[in-house]
Amino acid sequence: MSFLAPLFLLGALAVALPVVFHLIRRTSKEKMTFSSLMFLQPTPPRVTRRNRLENIFLLLLRCLVLCFLALGFARPFFQKPMVPDPQTGAGHKIILLVDTSASMRRQNLWQQAVAKAEEILRKTSPADRVALFTFDQQTRSLVSFEDWASMNASARAALSAQRLAASKPGWATTHLGNALITAVEAFADADKQGQNIGARRIVLISDLQEGSRLDGLQGYDWPRGIEVDLEPVTAPRPTNVGLQWVVDADDSANTSADAGPRVRVVNASNSKREQFQIRWDGVTGATPLDVYVPPGQSRIVPAPPLATNTTAERLMITGDDDDFDNTIYLVQPKPEQVKVLFLGNDSERDPAGLLYYLKRAFQQTRRQIVQVNARLPDAPLAVSDLAGARLLIIAGVSSDNQFPGARKFLSDGGTILVVLTNAGAALFAGRLAGADNLSASEAAVGGYAMFGRIDFEHPLFAPFADPRYSDFTKIHFWKHRQIDADKLPGARVPARFDNGDPALLEVSKDKGRLLLLTSGWNPSDSQLALSSKFVPFLYSILGQAGGIRPQVSHYHVGEAVNLASLDSPQPLTVRKPDGLEIKLSAGDTTFSQTELPGIYSVASTQPLRFAVNLDAAESRTAPLSADELPRLGVPIRAREPDDLAKQTAQKRRLHNAEIENQQKFWRWLIAAALAVLLIETWLAGRLTRRVLVPGQQ
């Protein structure tokens, strides 16, 4: 027999009270009338033992009442075994997710992870179904549920552990959210195959660092019945610092070709040190740079300077406990030569002409060198003049001997900008667009004109769509030419003056594009060249003409590299940092095997080198916040032994309360106590009357 409230059994000690009361003897106070005592000899009273129990049956009844009450309040019941969970009896379905990202290369984290996985595999029962996955940027299956079921029950754990031991951490970033979703989908696939028996649990073995990507869990509806058991691994020495190149979003803003690279130094929030040193690897005589970065913060500093005519590609940082993220690689892109051909009578030294401002608008940057070549309007266009040109600018009237070359350039996909500095230039522009006898006239401007309507959805004006940059009202146009847009087939007008006249027209011709600007940027026509919109507007035209090609020389591990810009007729061969050469198939211009950090080289008619670096998120090695996963809806299973014991005890208490509520023995005990109490009352009254009657005689 068991008791739901066993402390009430202490009330049975109250049975001592009736015993004590029965031992207490009171001195008789009765008086008896007697004659004179003068003839009696006084004698002292004889001492006798009077602590004898009397009325034993009455005492037993009173003790029995107290015992019944104590037993009733203790709520006794006969114990029954707990009914096992049918899912538990059928075994569990377990998915082991083992982290193989770059941060797991620290110290002995991988050894800890393998040991934890082996321990979990050894504890599985023959009825359990287990799948083993590793994950970083991608999730990979080492052992599926089908593989586990096909193995010998006695060898499952050992074979799975061998497959895990054959793996090792890579250099990719941690996509934890996607890995958890993949595990959930694996459960769903197993359920579709009729393997939906048993509790489902995901065991996550990871360092759970702050840099883990959890994007996939945002808004994800986590299915019921799947819990995640966290098995974290921790590094004995927590200090870690990482490096990251700082790449300008727009190099045209930095016109200094001599500006050196900059790096961001990130110190983990749980680091114990804050003094570090940056140096170029393999460069003798280079002065290292001391940096101070408090834990949990970052600093952007210039890379240590190099001597003249000295190059380096590996930058290192020292002073922390882990070196997996202490090296970054740099490949300085060669400035691209962008050729612009200008046809006109202007001199580059004449501030009254167009060429003067055009030359100064295109400045040399680290990535681009825009070369503006000027040709007189009466000189014929040679093939060498147009070879490699990205943009052709025609100012004013051009001669007929330049028309064939300009027309071919347009038909081959080139972009031509015709600036109508006079009305006669419209005839040449019309011939290029296929509209003969196109004419223009000088517009009657009262003072000045302004842009009245601009299509900011057009690619040329899209960079100005932000309200901070969309104000063109401060640009005054003293002169412009009126042209009938309806005479140009398929003409589009991205901008108009405030009187409705077209300011910029666009005509698609064959593979190319023809742009007509009805006013020049020379001071006699407008203030365009003196405004802040002039340089971005020219770069927008050059970009749409294909003159500005994005040059990416820095990639992260796992990113695909587009090699289409090489325009190689032969299959490309990529040499990886470990010396392995990968030959792409004919026509394939995408290289995706960037699983190693370092310098990659491409053998083609235009040799190319690019750097692949570790994702900066892997340097954030401090532990993830404990409430981050539950905040995203991931149910975390209690893994501490005390918590498990509490859960078991709670289940046992609920089971006992249910059994006791069914049996309800306390009611019978209380009823028995009341019955005995009635008997005791009747018996006590009878004994009292028996004593009093002799005294009254």
N, C-alpha and C positions, 0 to 999 in steps of 0.2 A: 504494500500500500504506500502511496505517495501523498504528499500534502501540497496544496497550492499556496498556502500561507503558513509555513511550518513554525514561524515565530509565535503564533498563538498557542502552540503546545506548551510554552512556558507558563501559560495560565493554569496548567495542571498542578503546578507547585502549590496552588491555593488549597489543595487537599490537606495541607498541614494545619490550616486554620481550624477545621472541626476537631481535629485531634487535640490541638492546644486547648480549645474551649472545653472539651470533655475532661481534660486533666485538671482544669481549674476547679477547686472545691470551695464552696462558700461556707463560712461559719454559720451554724444554725442560730437564728435570732428568736426562736420560739420560747415562751415562758410557761412554766408549769407551777400551779399553786401547790405548796408543800407546808407541812406543819413546822414547828420550831426545830431548828438545827442544833439546839443546845445539847442534845443527847448523842449527836453524831461526831465521830472523830474525823477531822479534816485529813484528807490524803491528796497528794499532788496528782494532777492528771497524768495518765499514762500515754506516752508518745507512741503513736502507731503510724505506719505508712498508709497515706490516704490517696496517693497519686495513682490509683488504679482506674482503668477505663471501665466505664459503665455504659450500658445501653449500646452495645457493640453494633447491633443491627441498624440502629438509628444513625450511628457514626458512618457506617458503610454506605447508607443511602445518601447522606450528605456529601461524602467524598465522590460517590458515583455521579451525582448531579454536576459537580465541578468538572469531573473528567469528561462527561458528555458535552458540556459547554465548550471546553477547550478543544476537543476533537471537532466539534461542529464548526467553530470559527476558523480552525485550521484548514477546513474544506478538503477532506480526504477524498481520494479516488484511486481506483486500481489502474496502474500504468498499462498502456498499450503501445506497441511499437509504432513509430511514425511511418506513414505510408510514403514510400520513396517517390520522388518526382519521376514521372514516366519518361521525360526527356533525359534525366540523369541516368536512368537505368539503360537507356538506349545508347548512351555515350554522347560525347560532345563533338561538335564540328569546330575545329580550331584553325585559324589562319595565322601563321607566323610571318610578320612583316619585319624584315631585318634591314636596317639602314646601311647603305654602302656609299653614301655621299662623301665628298671630299673631307668634311669635318671629322669623319670617322677615322681618318688617318692619324689623328692625334694620339700620341703616347700609346697606351695599351687598350684603347677603346674597342678596337676590333676583336682582340682576344677576349675581352669581357662579353662582347655581344655573342661570340661563338659559344662561350661557356654557358651563358644563359639559355641560348637556344638548345644546346645539347641537354641541359637539365630539364627543360620543359618537354623535350621529345621523350626523355627517359620516363617521365611521369605519366605519359599518356597510357590509357588502357587499350586493350584490344578492340573495344567497342567504339573508340574515338576515331574520327576521321580528321586528318590533318593535311593542310596545304602549306607550302613554304614559298614565300616570295622575298625577293630583295628589291630595293628601290633607291633611286636617287632622282635624276630628272625623268627617268623612265621606270616602270615597274616590270620586273621580270619574274617569271614563274620557274622555280627550281623543282618543286614537287607539287603536282596537282592532286586533287582528291582522287582522281582515277589512278594516278601513279601510286598513291598511298594504298588504295584498296588492292592493287595488283601485287604489292610486295608481300613477302612472308611476314606474318605478324611479329615474329621474334627479331626480324632484321630491319623493320621499318625505321626505327629511331637511328640506328647506326648508318644505314644507307643515306637517310636524309641529312644527317650530320656530315657525312663525307661530301655530299654535294655542296653544302654550305661552306665547308672548310676549303673547297676548291675555289671559292669566290674570294674577292678582296675588294676593299673600297676603291672607288675610282676618283675622278676629279670633277664630277658633275655636281650641280646644286641639289638641294633637298626639296623635292616637291612632295611634302608630306600629305597635303590635302588630296592630291590626285591619287596617291598610293592608298589612302584609306577608302576612297571611293572605288578604286579597282578591287579592293578586297571585298567590299560590300557587293559589287557586281559578281564576284566569283561565288559568293553565297547564293545569289539569285540564280546563277547558271546551274549550280548544284541542285537547287530546289526544283528547277524545271526538269531535271533528270530523275526526279523522284527520290532525291537524297535529302528530304526535308525533315528528317527525324533527328532530334537532339538539340540541345542548346547551342547557340552560335556565339563565338567569341573570337575577337581579334587580339592577338598578343603583339604589341608594338615594342620592338627592341631598337632603341635609338638614343642618341645623345640629346635629342629634343632641344636643339639650339635655337636661339632667337631668329636666326636667318632662315628658318624653315618656311617654305611657301605654303600658305594655307588658303590661297585664292579659291581653289576649287570647292571649298566648304562653304563659301559665302552663299547663303540662300539655298543650300542643299538640304533636302528633306531626308533626314536620317531615318532609316526604317526601324521599326520597333523590334525588340528581341535580339539586337546585336549590341554587345558591349565591347569596350576596348580595355584591355588590360595593359597598363603601362609598365614596361621593364626598362627603366633608364640606365644608361651607363655614364659614368662621370670620370673626368680626367683628374688625376691627383694634383696636377699643377694647372691652375686655371688661366694664367696670364697669356693672352693672345692678341696680336696686333696684325692688321692686314693692310695691303697697299692697293690702290686703284688709280688708274690714269684718269685725269680730268680732261675730257675732250670738249672743246668749244662747240656749241651747237651751230654756230655760224662763224666760220673762219674769216669771212669778209669783214667782220667787226674788228678783228685783230689784224691790222695791216702790217704789223712788224714781222718780217720774215725771220728775224733773229730771235724771236721770243722762244724760250725753251719750254719743254714740257712741264706740266704740273702734276702733282700726285695728291691723293687724299689718303691720309693715315687714319685708320679707324681702330680704336682700342676697345676691346670687349668690356662690358659693364662690370664683370666680376674679376677683372684683372687686378693684380697686386703691384704692378709697376707702371710707371708713366714716363720714363726716360728711354728713348730709343735712338737708333742711329741708321741713317740711310746712306748707301754707297752704291756706286756702279761696280758691277762684278767684272773682273778681268781687265780692269783699267788701272795701270800702275801710276802712282803719283796723284790720283784723284783725291780731293779732299772730301771726307765724309761730312754729312750734315746731321747735326744733333737736333732732335725734335722732342718736344714736350707735349704729351697728349694724356689728359686725365682719363681714368676709366669711364667708359660709357660715352665718350665724346670723339670727335674727329677734327682733323686739321688739314687744310689745303696748303701745301708748301711747294715751292719750285724745286725741281730735281737738282741735285748738286751740279754745279757747272763743270763742263768738260773743257779741256784745253783745245786750242785751235787745231782743226784738222783731225780731231779725235772723235770717234764714234763708239757708241756702246748700245747694247740691246737688252741688257739684263740689269734691272735695278732691284736691290735687295735691302731689307730692313732687318736689324738684329736687336736683341734685347728681350725677347719674349721666350716662352716655354716651348712653342711649337713652330716648326719651320715649313709646314705644308703650304702656307699662304704668304711666305716671306719674299717671294720673287715674282716680279711682273716683267713682261717682255714688251719691247717697243720696236716698231718698224716705222721709221719716218717716211711718210708717203712723198714721192717725188712730185714737185709742182707740175700740174698738168698745163701744157701749152694750149691755150685757147686762141684761135685766130679769128679776127674780125676784119673784114675788108670794107674800106670806106671809099666811095666814089664821089669826088667833089673838088672844087677849086680852093677850098679852105686851106689855110696854113695852120699848123699846130701851134704856132706862136702868136697867132692873131686872136685876141680875146673877143673879136667881133664875129668870129666864125663858129661853126658847129664843132669842127675837129678839135679845137682848143679845149673845150669842155669834155668832149668824148675821151680824149687821152687821159685826162685827169680823173675821170669818173671810175675807170677800170684800174684799180691799184693792184699791185702784186701782193699776194698772200702766200702762206705756207703751202697751200694746196693748188693755187691757180696763178698763172701768169697770162694775163690777157694782152695779146699783142695786136695792136690796131695798125694795119697796113693801109696807107692812103694811096690812091691812084687818081690821076686826073680824069675828068669825064670824057675827054676826047681820045684817051689811050685805049686800044683794044684790050679786052680781058684775056690773058693767057691762061692756059690750063693750070700752070703752077700757081697763079694768083688765087684761083678758086679751090685748089687742092687743100683739103683740111680745114677750110673756112667753115665756121659755125654760123656766122651772121654776116649778111651783106647790107650795108647802109648806103643808100643813094640820096645825096643831097642836091636838090635842084634838078636841072635838066641834064640828061646824059646823052651821049652820041649814039647814033644807030649802030656803030661797030661794037658797042658794048651790049647790045640787046641780045644777040644769040647766046653769049656766055651767061648773062643774067637769067635768061629764060631756061637754059639747061640746068642752071643751079637750082632754080625754083622747081623744075620738074623732077629733079633727083631727090627732092625732100628738103631743100634748104629753106631758110627763112630770110625774106628781104623786107627791110624797113625803108620805105620811101618817105622822105621828109619834104613836104611841099613848101619849100622856101619861096616859091613863086608859082603863079598859076600855070605856067608852061610845063611844069613838071608833071601835071596830071596826064598829059598825053602819053608819056613814057610808062607811067604807072598803069594806065588803061590798057596799053598793049600787053603788058605782063599779065594782067588779069583776064585778058581775052575780050576786053571791051574797047574796040577801036573808037577813035574820035571822042574819047572822054575829055571833057573840058572842066575848067575850074575858073573861078573869078574871085577877086579880092572882096572880102566881106566888109560891109560898112559897120565899123565899130565906133560906138560913141564913148570914147575914153578907153575902156578896156573890156574884155570879155573874161568870163570864168567858166570853169567846168560846172555845168548845171545838172547833169545826170550821169552817173557812173554805175556800170554793172559790176558790183563787187563779187559776183559769182563767176565772172570771167577769170580764167587763170592768170591773166596779166595783172589784174587788180585784186586778186584774192589775198595777197600779202597785206593789203591795206584795209581789209574788211573789219578789223578791230576798230571800235569807235575811237580809240586813242590815235589812230593813224589815218582815219578816213576823211579828215578835213582837207579839202583841196581849194577852199575858197580864198586862201591867201596867195594863190598863184594867179597873176594877171597876164592876160594875153593881149598885146597891143595890136597884133595883126593875125589874121587867119584866112584861109581860102575856103570858099564855099564850093561844095561838090555834091552832086546828086547821087546818093547811095543807091537809088533804084536802077541806075545804069550799070552798076557792078553786079553781075550775077552771083547770088549767094552771099552777098556782103552782110557782115554783122557789124553793128556799131556799139562797141563797148563803152564809149564815152561821147557825150555831146556837150556843146557849149550852152550857156544859159539862154541863148536865142534859138536853140534847137538845131543849129548846124552841127554836122558830125565833126568831132575832134579826132577820133581814131576809128579807122575802119579795118576790118579783117576779112580777107578773101582767101578761101582754100582753093589752091590750084594744083591739080595733079597730086603729087605727094608732098608739096610744100605749102607754105603760107606766105601771103603778102599782106603787110601792114602799111597803112597810109596814115601818116600824122599830118594833119592839115595846118599845123603851125610849127615853126622851128623852136629850138631852145636857145638860139642866139639872142643876145640882148635886144636887138631891134625888133624881134618878134614877140618875145615873152620873158617872164621871170622864171621859167621852168628850171633852167640850169642853176639858178641861185637858190632854189628851194631844197628842203630836206627830202622831198619825194623823188628828186631826179635820179640819184644813184640807185636806190632800190628799184625804181621803174626800169632803168636800163638793165639791171641784173635780172629782173623778172623777164624781160624780153629775151635776154641771153639764155636764161634757164629754159624758157619755152622752146628756144631754138636748139636745145640740146648741147649748149656750150658749157653748162655747169653739170657735171656728172658727179654724183656722190662718191667720194673715195673713202671707203671704209677699210682701214688697215688694222683695226682692233676688234676682236670677237671674243665671246665667252665660250667656255667649254660647252660643247653640244649644239652650238649655233651652226646653221647651214651657211655656206659661203657661196655667193653668186659670182661665177667667173665668166658671165656672158660678155663683159666688157673687153675681154681679151680678143674676141673675134678670131679665134684660131680655127683654121680648117681641119687641123689634125686633132686627134684625141689628146686630152690634157693628162699630164702626169703630175701628181702632187706628192711631194716628199715631206713626210711627217718628222717631228722632232726626234723620234727614235731611229730615224734612218729608213724606215719602211716606206716604199714607194707604192702609191695607189694610182692605177691607170684607169681613168674614166672611160666609159664607152663613148663611141662617136656621137657627137651631138649633145652629150650630157655636159651641162655647164654648172651643175650644182654639186658642191662637195660638202658632205655632211659628217664625215668621220673625224670630227674635231674633238676627240675624247681626251687628248693630252694637251696640257699647256706648253707653249713654246713657239718657235718660229717655223712656219710652213713655207715652202717654196713651190712654185708652179713652173714647170718647164713648158714653154711655148714660144712662139715668135716674139711675144712681149713678156719676158720673164716677170713674175710677180712674187712678192713675199708679203706675208701677213702674219700678225701675232695673234695667238689665242691665249687668253688669260683666265684665271679662276674667277668665278662670279664673286663679287665683293660680299654678297650675303653670307657666304660660307665663313667669313671671318668673324661674324657675330656669333661667337660660340657660347655666350652666356645662356643659362638654362631658360627655356620658354616659360612664360608665366603659367602658374598652376591652373588658373581659371580660363586660359585662352581656348583650349579645346572644348570644355563644357559651354563656354560662351557661344561657340559656333554650333552647338547642338550635338556634340559627340558625347555619348554616355560613357563615363569612365567607371570601370569596375573596381570595387574596393580590393586592393591587393595586400594590405597590411594584415598580418596574422591576427592582431587584436580586433580589427574590424571584422574579419571573417568569423572570429569566435563570438563576437557580439551578435552578428547576424544569425549564427547557429543557435545561440542561446535565446534570441528573440523568437526564432521559429519554434524552439522547444517550449517556450512559455506559452505561446499561442496554441500549440498542440495540446499541452496539459490543460489550459483553460477550457478548450473545447471539450475534452474528455470529461472534465469535472462538471461542466455545465450539462452534459448529457446524463451523468450518473446521479448527481445531486444527493450524495449521501448525507450532506449536512442537514437536510430537512429531517431525515430519520433520527439523527442524533439529537437535534433540538427537540423533536417530539418525544424521544425517550427521556431526555432531561426533564421535560415538563411532567411526564408521567411519574418518574421517580420522585420529583418534587412534591407531587400530590400525595403519593404514598408516605413520604417523609413527614408532610404536614399532618396527615391523619394520625400517624404513629406517635409523633411528638405530642399531639393534643391528648391522646389516650393515656400516655405515660404521665402526663402532667396531672390529669384528673385522678389517676391512681395514687399519686403522692399526696394530693390535697385532701382527699376524703378522710384518711386516718387522722390527719391533723385537726380536722373540725370536730371529731368525736371527743 
